[in-house]
Structure formats: structure tokens, C-alpha cells
């Protein structure tokens, strides 16, 4: 017998956002101690997303992280707009993040791009940065 889905979509559904309460990373001390919530939790999520290479770790969903490995050897005219798109796409997977903008690219040395940007969240704005070797 085939299950029936008739009338299933007519039901009222309640969409619930998960809380952002999580463990606190103390990056300078290389510790995970205590808990954090709100803007600090989102700052931590932004850091983790842009520092995690997508598809490289089986513990993370394929929707988590950013793809940077294939940018090695590409010209800077390709890397800058692609980096902007990939950072935005990776961060917008988190429902607490509303938008990403104000990208600024700096070239401290050959083969390195330092990008800074602003992440607009439901808790406030975050200034973030990432250094990429290409």
C-alpha cells in the first residue's frame, strides 16, 4: 500500500528557530570553556564556517564551510569576485545571518589575499576577515 500525502500540506505548521546557545571557543587560549549566546555565538559560527573547508571533513554536512582549495593558481581577477560569492554563500546557510557586504581586498604579499567584510546578523553587525593563499 502506498502512503497517502493528501491533505498533508493543508495542515498548519509552526516554524521554530533553534537557539544560538553553544559552547564558547577561547581562540587565543586554544580552549573550549563555558557557553555563549547571541552575537558572540554568531561571531564564533562565522569564524568556524570561514575556517572550515567544505567537503573535507565527514563530521560536517556538505552545506557547511567554504570552498577555497580550487582557487590555488587562479588569477586575482577571478579569485576576488569568486571569494566574495563563496563567503556570502557559505555564511548565508546560517539562518541568523541576514547579509554579507562591504568586501575589501588587500594584497599583503604575492599569492595572498586578505579580505575583510561585514556580516549583518539578527543580533547586530560583525566585522570579519579571512586570509586566502591563491
N, CA and C atoms as an extended XYZ file, in Angstrom:
402
Properties=species:S:1:pos:R:3:atomname:S:1:resname:S:1:resid:I:1 pbc="F F F"
N         0.833       -1.174        0.000 N   UNK     1
C         0.000        0.000        0.000 CA  UNK     1
C         0.889        1.253        0.000 C   UNK     1
N         0.540        2.226       -0.794 N   UNK     2
C         1.297        3.468       -0.916 CA  UNK     2
C         0.772        4.459        0.118 C   UNK     2
N         1.686        5.079        0.882 N   UNK     3
C         1.241        6.067        1.873 CA  UNK     3
C         0.583        7.265        1.192 C   UNK     3
N        -0.401        7.815        1.835 N   UNK     4
C        -1.126        8.956        1.293 CA  UNK     4
C        -0.596       10.257        1.882 C   UNK     4
N        -0.400       11.237        1.018 N   UNK     5
C         0.029       12.560        1.482 CA  UNK     5
C        -1.050       13.598        1.232 C   UNK     5
N        -2.214       13.148        0.885 N   UNK     6
C        -3.328       14.059        0.619 CA  UNK     6
C        -3.684       14.796        1.908 C   UNK     6
N        -3.763       16.106        1.829 N   UNK     7
C        -4.120       16.906        2.987 CA  UNK     7
C        -2.951       17.229        3.908 C   UNK     7
N        -1.791       16.650        3.637 N   UNK     8
C        -0.624       16.872        4.499 CA  UNK     8
C        -0.189       18.332        4.474 C   UNK     8
N        -0.176       18.939        3.303 N   UNK     9
C         0.268       20.324        3.177 CA  UNK     9
C        -0.792       21.328        3.612 C   UNK     9
N        -2.016       20.874        3.840 N   UNK    10
C        -3.073       21.764        4.313 CA  UNK    10
C        -2.991       22.017        5.812 C   UNK    10
N        -2.184       21.231        6.505 N   UNK    11
C        -2.058       21.376        7.953 CA  UNK    11
C        -1.273       22.640        8.282 C   UNK    11
N        -1.494       23.167        9.483 N   UNK    12
C        -0.727       24.320        9.942 CA  UNK    12
C         0.604       23.845       10.517 C   UNK    12
N         1.654       24.457       10.062 N   UNK    13
C         2.983       24.137       10.561 CA  UNK    13
C         3.530       25.343       11.300 C   UNK    13
N         4.273       25.071       12.335 N   UNK    14
C         4.903       26.132       13.101 CA  UNK    14
C         6.408       26.025       12.901 C   UNK    14
N         7.001       27.066       12.350 N   UNK    15
C         8.441       27.081       12.124 CA  UNK    15
C         9.106       27.661       13.359 C   UNK    15
N        10.080       26.923       13.858 N   UNK    16
C        10.738       27.301       15.093 CA  UNK    16
C        12.225       27.503       14.827 C   UNK    16
N        12.769       28.619       15.257 N   UNK    17
C        14.205       28.841       15.154 CA  UNK    17
C        14.893       28.225       16.355 C   UNK    17
N        16.025       27.579       16.087 N   UNK    18
C        16.789       26.990       17.175 CA  UNK    18
C        17.567       28.083       17.917 C   UNK    18
N        17.766       27.917       19.206 N   UNK    19
C        18.548       28.921       19.942 CA  UNK    19
C        20.011       28.886       19.511 C   UNK    19
N        20.711       29.986       19.711 N   UNK    20
C        22.114       30.051       19.312 CA  UNK    20
C        23.052       29.726       20.477 C   UNK    20
N        22.505       29.233       21.565 N   UNK    21
C        23.295       28.874       22.750 CA  UNK    21
C        24.244       27.728       22.408 C   UNK    21
N        25.540       27.916       22.660 N   UNK    22
C        26.534       26.909       22.295 CA  UNK    22
C        27.760       27.005       23.195 C   UNK    22
N        28.680       26.077       23.017 N   UNK    23
C        29.948       26.123       23.751 CA  UNK    23
C        30.779       27.315       23.283 C   UNK    23
N        31.566       27.867       24.199 N   UNK    24
C        32.373       29.040       23.861 CA  UNK    24
C        33.804       28.636       23.539 C   UNK    24
N        34.263       29.079       22.370 N   UNK    25
C        35.656       28.863       21.974 CA  UNK    25
C        36.482       30.043       22.453 C   UNK    25
N        37.559       29.754       23.134 N   UNK    26
C        38.511       30.800       23.513 CA  UNK    26
C        39.733       30.597       22.617 C   UNK    26
N        39.725       31.278       21.460 N   UNK    27
C        40.711       31.015       20.413 CA  UNK    27
C        42.136       31.304       20.854 C   UNK    27
N        42.347       32.389       21.585 N   UNK    28
C        43.706       32.750       21.982 CA  UNK    28
C        44.304       31.705       22.926 C   UNK    28
N        43.481       31.152       23.816 N   UNK    29
C        43.951       30.166       24.780 CA  UNK    29
C        43.817       28.734       24.270 C   UNK    29
N        43.239       28.558       23.086 N   UNK    30
C        43.007       27.232       22.499 CA  UNK    30
C        42.188       26.342       23.424 C   UNK    30
N        41.110       26.920       23.961 N   UNK    31
C        40.234       26.199       24.885 CA  UNK    31
C        38.781       26.310       24.454 C   UNK    31
N        38.001       25.340       24.877 N   UNK    32
C        36.550       25.432       24.790 CA  UNK    32
C        36.070       25.368       26.227 C   UNK    32
N        35.547       26.504       26.693 N   UNK    33
C        35.170       26.593       28.099 CA  UNK    33
C        33.956       27.500       28.222 C   UNK    33
N        32.953       27.043       28.916 N   UNK    34
C        31.771       27.845       29.145 CA  UNK    34
C        30.808       27.805       27.973 C   UNK    34
N        29.887       28.748       27.997 N   UNK    35
C        28.843       28.827       26.977 CA  UNK    35
C        28.714       30.255       26.485 C   UNK    35
N        28.134       30.406       25.311 N   UNK    36
C        27.908       31.726       24.747 CA  UNK    36
C        26.578       31.728       23.999 C   UNK    36
N        26.055       32.914       23.787 N   UNK    37
C        24.769       33.056       23.114 CA  UNK    37
C        24.746       34.398       22.390 C   UNK    37
N        23.773       34.584       21.522 N   UNK    38
C        23.582       35.865       20.856 CA  UNK    38
C        24.674       36.201       19.872 C   UNK    38
N        25.105       37.462       19.866 N   UNK    39
C        26.084       37.953       18.909 CA  UNK    39
C        27.412       37.210       19.004 C   UNK    39
N        27.855       36.916       20.208 N   UNK    40
C        29.122       36.192       20.377 CA  UNK    40
C        29.055       34.790       19.773 C   UNK    40
N        27.914       34.146       19.890 N   UNK    41
C        27.744       32.816       19.295 CA  UNK    41
C        27.782       32.897       17.770 C   UNK    41
N        27.217       33.949       17.210 N   UNK    42
C        27.240       34.112       15.757 CA  UNK    42
C        28.651       34.445       15.281 C   UNK    42
N        29.385       35.260       16.043 N   UNK    43
C        30.785       35.549       15.696 CA  UNK    43
C        31.584       34.259       15.624 C   UNK    43
N        31.348       33.401       16.579 N   UNK    44
C        32.033       32.116       16.620 CA  UNK    44
C        31.620       31.256       15.424 C   UNK    44
N        30.350       31.271       15.065 N   UNK    45
C        29.867       30.500       13.914 CA  UNK    45
C        30.488       31.009       12.617 C   UNK    45
N        30.590       32.329       12.462 N   UNK    46
C        31.204       32.921       11.270 CA  UNK    46
C        32.655       32.463       11.173 C   UNK    46
N        33.381       32.530       12.265 N   UNK    47
C        34.777       32.094       12.290 CA  UNK    47
C        34.896       30.634       11.879 C   UNK    47
N        34.062       29.785       12.454 N   UNK    48
C        34.137       28.354       12.149 CA  UNK    48
C        33.775       28.061       10.701 C   UNK    48
N        32.781       28.746       10.162 N   UNK    49
C        32.364       28.493        8.783 CA  UNK    49
C        33.466       28.880        7.804 C   UNK    49
N        34.056       30.065        7.979 N   UNK    50
C        35.061       30.501        7.002 CA  UNK    50
C        36.420       29.838        7.214 C   UNK    50
N        36.606       29.137        8.320 N   UNK    51
C        37.859       28.412        8.549 CA  UNK    51
C        37.749       26.928        8.201 C   UNK    51
N        36.560       26.460        7.829 N   UNK    52
C        36.341       25.053        7.533 CA  UNK    52
C        36.198       24.851        6.033 C   UNK    52
N        37.077       24.058        5.457 N   UNK    53
C        36.993       23.747        4.033 CA  UNK    53
C        35.837       22.778        3.796 C   UNK    53
N        34.952       23.158        2.898 N   UNK    54
C        33.772       22.343        2.597 CA  UNK    54
C        34.189       21.019        1.946 C   UNK    54
N        33.485       19.967        2.265 N   UNK    55
C        33.647       18.606        1.725 CA  UNK    55
C        34.900       17.888        2.236 C   UNK    55
N        35.637       18.450        3.185 N   UNK    56
C        36.873       17.831        3.633 CA  UNK    56
C        36.732       17.039        4.928 C   UNK    56
N        35.679       17.254        5.676 N   UNK    57
C        35.525       16.624        6.984 CA  UNK    57
C        34.185       15.907        7.044 C   UNK    57
N        34.214       14.615        7.347 N   UNK    58
C        32.970       13.840        7.337 CA  UNK    58
C        32.034       14.205        8.478 C   UNK    58
N        32.543       14.872        9.497 N   UNK    59
C        31.678       15.236       10.623 CA  UNK    59
C        30.756       16.417       10.300 C   UNK    59
N        31.067       17.175        9.231 N   UNK    60
C        30.246       18.317        8.854 CA  UNK    60
C        29.377       17.976        7.648 C   UNK    60
N        28.210       18.579        7.612 N   UNK    61
C        27.322       18.469        6.457 CA  UNK    61
C        28.011       19.077        5.239 C   UNK    61
N        27.631       18.658        4.058 N   UNK    62
C        28.188       19.245        2.841 CA  UNK    62
C        27.713       20.672        2.645 C   UNK    62
N        26.767       21.121        3.439 N   UNK    63
C        26.298       22.504        3.375 CA  UNK    63
C        27.116       23.419        4.270 C   UNK    63
N        28.110       22.883        4.988 N   UNK    64
C        28.854       23.653        5.977 CA  UNK    64
C        30.263       23.935        5.471 C   UNK    64
N        30.713       25.154        5.643 N   UNK    65
C        32.080       25.519        5.291 CA  UNK    65
C        32.143       26.294        3.990 C   UNK    65
N        33.380       26.473        3.525 N   UNK    66
C        33.634       27.272        2.324 CA  UNK    66
C        34.623       26.526        1.432 C   UNK    66
N        34.470       26.669        0.141 N   UNK    67
C        35.356       26.016       -0.829 CA  UNK    67
C        36.459       26.994       -1.239 C   UNK    67
N        37.700       26.661       -0.880 N   UNK    68
C        38.817       27.528       -1.236 CA  UNK    68
C        39.940       26.800       -1.971 C   UNK    68
N        39.994       25.480       -1.866 N   UNK    69
C        41.120       24.728       -2.421 CA  UNK    69
C        41.298       24.908       -3.927 C   UNK    69
N        40.205       25.045       -4.656 N   UNK    70
C        40.327       25.154       -6.103 CA  UNK    70
C        40.710       26.556       -6.579 C   UNK    70
N        40.919       27.497       -5.666 N   UNK    71
C        41.337       28.843       -6.048 CA  UNK    71
C        42.848       28.955       -6.231 C   UNK    71
N        43.600       27.951       -5.783 N   UNK    72
C        45.057       27.992       -5.919 CA  UNK    72
C        45.448       28.034       -7.395 C   UNK    72
N        46.313       28.972       -7.735 N   UNK    73
C        46.813       29.088       -9.095 CA  UNK    73
C        45.947       29.907      -10.027 C   UNK    73
N        44.816       30.368       -9.560 N   UNK    74
C        43.924       31.159      -10.403 CA  UNK    74
C        44.350       32.633      -10.381 C   UNK    74
N        44.030       33.389      -11.432 N   UNK    75
C        44.386       34.817      -11.446 CA  UNK    75
C        43.554       35.609      -10.439 C   UNK    75
N        44.120       36.700       -9.971 N   UNK    76
C        43.477       37.515       -8.944 CA  UNK    76
C        42.148       38.098       -9.438 C   UNK    76
N        42.027       38.334      -10.732 N   UNK    77
C        40.782       38.867      -11.288 CA  UNK    77
C        39.643       37.852      -11.185 C   UNK    77
N        39.980       36.593      -11.065 N   UNK    78
C        38.980       35.547      -10.854 CA  UNK    78
C        38.743       35.309       -9.359 C   UNK    78
N        39.824       35.332       -8.581 N   UNK    79
C        39.756       34.969       -7.164 CA  UNK    79
C        38.922       35.965       -6.352 C   UNK    79
N        39.087       37.252       -6.563 N   UNK    80
C        38.382       38.252       -5.746 CA  UNK    80
C        36.863       38.149       -5.850 C   UNK    80
N        36.263       38.193       -7.043 N   UNK    81
C        34.801       38.071       -7.092 CA  UNK    81
C        34.304       36.696       -6.662 C   UNK    81
N        35.100       35.672       -6.940 N   UNK    82
C        34.702       34.318       -6.543 CA  UNK    82
C        34.756       34.170       -5.031 C   UNK    82
N        35.739       34.765       -4.401 N   UNK    83
C        35.852       34.747       -2.949 CA  UNK    83
C        34.673       35.462       -2.305 C   UNK    83
N        34.285       36.581       -2.864 N   UNK    84
C        33.126       37.320       -2.364 CA  UNK    84
C        31.871       36.455       -2.437 C   UNK    84
N        31.654       35.807       -3.568 N   UNK    85
C        30.478       34.952       -3.753 CA  UNK    85
C        30.498       33.757       -2.804 C   UNK    85
N        31.647       33.125       -2.669 N   UNK    86
C        31.735       31.923       -1.836 CA  UNK    86
C        31.584       32.234       -0.354 C   UNK    86
N        32.146       33.326        0.102 N   UNK    87
C        31.983       33.713        1.511 CA  UNK    87
C        30.522       34.012        1.793 C   UNK    87
N        29.899       34.776        0.923 N   UNK    88
C        28.483       35.113        1.104 CA  UNK    88
C        27.625       33.859        1.116 C   UNK    88
N        27.837       32.980        0.157 N   UNK    89
C        27.058       31.751        0.057 CA  UNK    89
C        27.242       30.866        1.292 C   UNK    89
N        28.471       30.744        1.763 N   UNK    90
C        28.747       29.900        2.923 CA  UNK    90
C        28.086       30.441        4.190 C   UNK    90
N        28.135       31.750        4.378 N   UNK    91
C        27.596       32.336        5.601 CA  UNK    91
C        26.077       32.414        5.608 C   UNK    91
N        25.469       32.578        4.454 N   UNK    92
C        24.007       32.692        4.406 CA  UNK    92
C        23.299       31.371        4.678 C   UNK    92
N        24.039       30.279        4.792 N   UNK    93
C        23.439       28.999        5.188 CA  UNK    93
C        22.978       29.040        6.642 C   UNK    93
N        23.548       29.938        7.426 N   UNK    94
C        23.148       30.112        8.823 CA  UNK    94
C        21.966       31.075        8.857 C   UNK    94
N        20.848       30.643        9.428 N   UNK    95
C        19.638       31.470        9.404 CA  UNK    95
C        19.720       32.705       10.295 C   UNK    95
N        20.744       32.833       11.123 N   UNK    96
C        20.929       34.029       11.942 CA  UNK    96
C        21.607       35.149       11.163 C   UNK    96
N        22.177       34.820       10.007 N   UNK    97
C        22.895       35.790        9.186 CA  UNK    97
C        21.968       36.273        8.081 C   UNK    97
N        21.816       37.595        8.004 N   UNK    98
C        20.899       38.189        7.031 CA  UNK    98
C        21.580       38.574        5.728 C   UNK    98
N        22.789       39.133        5.819 N   UNK    99
C        23.509       39.526        4.606 CA  UNK    99
C        24.992       39.705        4.917 C   UNK    99
N        25.779       39.752        3.847 N   UNK   100
C        27.225       39.955        3.947 CA  UNK   100
C        27.590       40.994        2.887 C   UNK   100
N        28.316       42.054        3.290 N   UNK   101
C        28.679       43.084        2.322 CA  UNK   101
C        29.942       43.823        2.750 C   UNK   101
N        30.227       44.925        2.055 N   UNK   102
C        31.404       45.779        2.302 CA  UNK   102
C        32.711       44.990        2.224 C   UNK   102
N        32.866       44.236        1.156 N   UNK   103
C        34.099       43.457        0.965 CA  UNK   103
C        35.233       44.388        0.568 C   UNK   103
N        36.383       44.207        1.212 N   UNK   104
C        37.592       44.944        0.866 CA  UNK   104
C        38.724       43.950        0.738 C   UNK   104
N        39.461       44.044       -0.371 N   UNK   105
C        40.543       43.111       -0.648 CA  UNK   105
C        41.876       43.825       -0.529 C   UNK   105
N        42.820       43.168        0.123 N   UNK   106
C        44.164       43.702        0.302 CA  UNK   106
C        45.140       42.599       -0.110 C   UNK   106
N        46.266       42.987       -0.661 N   UNK   107
C        47.257       42.027       -1.132 CA  UNK   107
C        48.573       42.255       -0.393 C   UNK   107
N        48.724       41.681        0.822 N   UNK   108
C        49.915       41.941        1.630 CA  UNK   108
C        51.193       41.373        1.027 C   UNK   108
N        51.095       40.309        0.249 N   UNK   109
C        52.249       39.732       -0.432 CA  UNK   109
C        51.768       38.929       -1.630 C   UNK   109
N        52.678       38.537       -2.469 N   UNK   110
C        52.306       37.809       -3.679 CA  UNK   110
C        51.661       36.469       -3.311 C   UNK   110
N        50.519       36.200       -3.928 N   UNK   111
C        49.833       34.936       -3.698 CA  UNK   111
C        48.947       34.908       -2.462 C   UNK   111
N        48.723       36.067       -1.829 N   UNK   112
C        47.902       36.131       -0.624 CA  UNK   112
C        46.882       37.261       -0.778 C   UNK   112
N        45.636       36.948       -0.457 N   UNK   113
C        44.577       37.964       -0.430 CA  UNK   113
C        44.034       38.029        0.986 C   UNK   113
N        43.955       39.233        1.517 N   UNK   114
C        43.346       39.448        2.827 CA  UNK   114
C        42.022       40.163        2.574 C   UNK   114
N        40.924       39.516        2.918 N   UNK   115
C        39.603       40.082        2.663 CA  UNK   115
C        38.918       40.399        3.989 C   UNK   115
N        38.341       41.588        4.080 N   UNK   116
C        37.536       41.966        5.242 CA  UNK   116
C        36.124       42.244        4.746 C   UNK   116
N        35.154       41.985        5.608 N   UNK   117
C        33.760       42.158        5.230 CA  UNK   117
C        32.908       42.323        6.477 C   UNK   117
N        31.668       42.758        6.281 N   UNK   118
C        30.733       42.949        7.391 CA  UNK   118
C        29.605       41.940        7.243 C   UNK   118
N        29.307       41.260        8.337 N   UNK   119
C        28.233       40.272        8.386 CA  UNK   119
C        27.089       40.886        9.185 C   UNK   119
N        25.930       40.993        8.562 N   UNK   120
C        24.747       41.533        9.226 CA  UNK   120
C        23.929       40.366        9.768 C   UNK   120
N        23.743       40.343       11.092 N   UNK   121
C        23.027       39.247       11.734 CA  UNK   121
C        21.772       39.774       12.417 C   UNK   121
N        20.966       38.864       12.930 N   UNK   122
C        19.762       39.279       13.653 CA  UNK   122
C        20.114       39.902       14.996 C   UNK   122
N        21.362       39.750       15.444 N   UNK   123
C        21.810       40.307       16.718 CA  UNK   123
C        22.614       41.589       16.561 C   UNK   123
N        23.056       41.894       15.345 N   UNK   124
C        23.890       43.068       15.099 CA  UNK   124
C        24.916       42.767       14.021 C   UNK   124
N        25.823       43.711       13.790 N   UNK   125
C        26.818       43.565       12.734 CA  UNK   125
C        28.142       43.054       13.286 C   UNK   125
N        28.850       42.302       12.434 N   UNK   126
C        30.143       41.720       12.803 CA  UNK   126
C        31.148       42.076       11.711 C   UNK   126
N        32.311       42.544       12.108 N   UNK   127
C        33.423       42.745       11.179 CA  UNK   127
C        34.212       41.439       11.160 C   UNK   127
N        34.423       40.860        9.975 N   UNK   128
C        35.128       39.581        9.866 CA  UNK   128
C        36.225       39.687        8.807 C   UNK   128
N        37.141       38.741        8.834 N   UNK   129
C        38.249       38.750        7.888 CA  UNK   129
C        38.708       37.328        7.598 C   UNK   129
N        39.360       37.181        6.453 N   UNK   130
C        39.886       35.886        6.052 CA  UNK   130
C        41.093       36.139        5.164 C   UNK   130
N        42.158       35.361        5.365 N   UNK   131
C        43.330       35.447        4.521 CA  UNK   131
C        43.398       34.178        3.690 C   UNK   131
N        43.534       34.350        2.391 N   UNK   132
C        43.493       33.226        1.464 CA  UNK   132
C        44.760       33.203        0.619 C   UNK   132
N        45.379       32.034        0.530 N   UNK   133
C        46.510       31.838       -0.365 CA  UNK   133
C        45.956       31.350       -1.704 C   UNK   133
N        46.396       31.952       -2.794 N   UNK   134
C        45.901       31.528       -4.100 CA  UNK   134
C        47.015       31.318       -5.082 C   UNK   134
